[in-house]
């Protein structure tokens, strides 16, 4: 985007596993452990790298932080650009 003259543009796509509010802590812990284990799998990492993805495992707390940061960032962009849903 810098090369196109859009300075300071920073955007990435990401995927996450989310569950309903109030999900039992033991279920969250089990899913977190399974996702972490999958994220360490070298074959999976290789497949993701082929597609240009850099896999990064985030804890549930860091995922919440990521969502909040994205909400604040893109909320500001939407407000400043006066973007409206139709």
C-alpha positions in Angstrom: 0.0 0.0 0.0 3.0 2.3 0.6 3.9 1.9 -3.0 0.5 3.0 -4.0 0.8 6.2 -1.9 -1.3 5.0 1.0 1.0 5.7 3.9 0.5 4.0 7.3 -1.9 1.4 6.0 -1.8 -1.8 8.1 -4.3 -4.6 7.6 -4.1 -8.3 7.9 -6.7 -11.1 7.7 -6.9 -13.5 10.6 -9.0 -16.4 11.7 -10.0 -17.5 15.2 -12.1 -20.0 16.9 -14.8 -18.4 19.0 -17.6 -19.8 21.1 -20.7 -18.6 22.8 -20.5 -16.3 25.9 -20.4 -18.3 29.1 -18.6 -21.3 27.5 -17.5 -23.5 30.4 -13.9 -22.9 31.3 -12.9 -26.5 31.0 -14.2 -26.5 27.4 -12.2 -23.3 26.7 -9.1 -24.9 28.2 -9.6 -28.1 26.2 -10.1 -26.2 22.9 -7.2 -24.0 23.7 -4.9 -26.9 24.3 -6.1 -28.6 21.0 -5.5 -25.5 19.0 -2.1 -24.9 20.5 -1.1 -28.5 19.7 -2.4 -28.2 16.1 -0.5 -24.9 15.8 2.8 -26.7 16.6 2.3 -29.3 13.9 5.1 -28.9 11.4 3.0 -30.4 8.5 0.2 -27.9 9.2 2.7 -25.0 9.4 4.1 -26.0 6.1 0.7 -26.1 4.4 -0.2 -22.7 5.8 3.1 -21.3 4.7 2.5 -22.5 1.2 -0.6 -20.3 1.1 1.3 -17.3 2.5 -0.1 -17.6 6.0 2.1 -17.0 9.1 0.3 -19.0 11.8 0.3 -17.5 15.2 -1.4 -19.0 18.2 -3.1 -16.6 20.6 -4.4 -17.4 24.0 -8.1 -16.6 24.6 -7.1 -13.4 26.5 -4.9 -12.3 23.6 -7.6 -13.0 21.1 -10.0 -10.8 23.1 -7.3 -8.1 23.1 -6.9 -8.5 19.3 -10.7 -8.2 18.7 -10.9 -5.1 20.9 -7.9 -3.5 19.1 -9.4 -4.2 15.7 -12.8 -2.9 16.8 -11.2 0.4 18.0 -9.0 0.7 14.8 -11.7 0.0 12.2 -14.4 1.8 14.2 -12.2 5.0 14.0 -11.7 4.4 10.2 -15.5 4.0 9.7 -16.3 7.1 11.7 -13.7 9.3 10.1 -14.7 8.1 6.6 -18.4 8.6 7.5 -19.1 5.0 6.3 -22.8 4.0 6.7 -24.5 0.6 6.4 -27.2 0.6 3.8 
